Amino acid sequence: MRLANISNRLTLINRNSEIIDVSEETGGLFSPRIEECYERWDELLEVAATLGGITGRPLAEIMPEEFGNPAPQPRQVFAIGLNYAAHAAEASLAVPQDLTVFTKFVTSLAGPYGTITLPPGTVDWEVELVVIIGRGGRHIPRERAWGHVAGVSVGQDLSERTMQAAGPAPQYSLAKSFPGFGPIGPLVVTPDEFDDPDNIELGCVLNGKEVQKGRTADMVFPVPEIISRLSRVTPLLPGDVIFTGTPPGVGVGRTPQRFLAPGDELVTYVRGVGEMRHRMKAQR
């Protein structure tokens, strides 16, 4: 199943790549607000199976500005650091023995298309697979973890490296939470749509040049392990967002280092989900 937040409405994309307004087609059984669907995930799966044959508007007709963040109001946002060994190496850091966890504040989340204002400093890119929780829980076993996932999406963990490295302790969460620093989208795709949800290609392109390309099979802690370990500490809630880490190729690890500048175009993709496209602009 593929879902989107189109014109602020919960939308199903059928096998013919047509969009179905779930609230309209169910007579208001579901709210048009996509964030509310995660609380009723099992019910939505049952209803969605009955809507696939409906003819809708072609997805190709939807303008980029109509797509919103498909997980716009999570109660918890988790982000996993150094979750690819090659990224840890380019950062001159050891591969972690346990999850390295921080957050991105909810106000940093944004949609999949548009402009991002660059604050002063050194802003870097980090493509990530984003996991959205459908069935919450505590002490979730690794072997059942994918069953708690509503779907996966494309994410960028944009980071202002100067602030991140400042102070006696790293400022990960604050430096990664400027407005627009957490775009997600354009779709949410359920795990059953992938041949192997633990081996998905992701990457990003800067001004037409590929800067990152990897596969989630290279994660130090795969998605089921992330979910299991997080849920040992805190209950995971429907609609929660997990940024699962970035492969190598970030700007701070390059020689010479390269950071985002006004006018740059960043295209971020996850194979089987879609791509995001953002233009950088200067802060006024």
Sequence and secondary structure as in RCSB ss.txt:
>XXXX:A:sequence
MRLANISNRLTLINRNSEIIDVSEETGGLFSPRIEECYERWDELLEVAATLGGITGRPLAEIMPEEFGNPAPQPR
QVFAIGLNYAAHAAEASLAVPQDLTVFTKFVTSLAGPYGTITLPPGTVDWEVELVVIIGRGGRHIPRERAWGHVA
GVSVGQDLSERTMQAAGPAPQYSLAKSFPGFGPIGPLVVTPDEFDDPDNIELGCVLNGKEVQKGRTADMVFPVPE
IISRLSRVTPLLPGDVIFTGTPPGVGVGRTPQRFLAPGDELVTYVRGVGEMRHRMKAQR
>XXXX:A:secstr
 EEEEETTEEEEE TTSEEEEHHHHTTTSS S GGGGGGGHHHHHHHHTTTTTS  EEGGGS GGGEE SS S S
 EEEEES BHHHHHHTT    SS EEE   GGGEE SEEEEEE SS EE  EEEEEEESS BSS  GGGGGGGEE
EEEEEE  EEHHHHH SSS  HHHHT STTSEEEEEEEE GGGSS TTS EEEEEETTEEEEEEEGGGBSS HHH
HHHHHHHHS B TT EEE    S  GGGSSS     TT EEEEEETTTEEEEEEEEE  
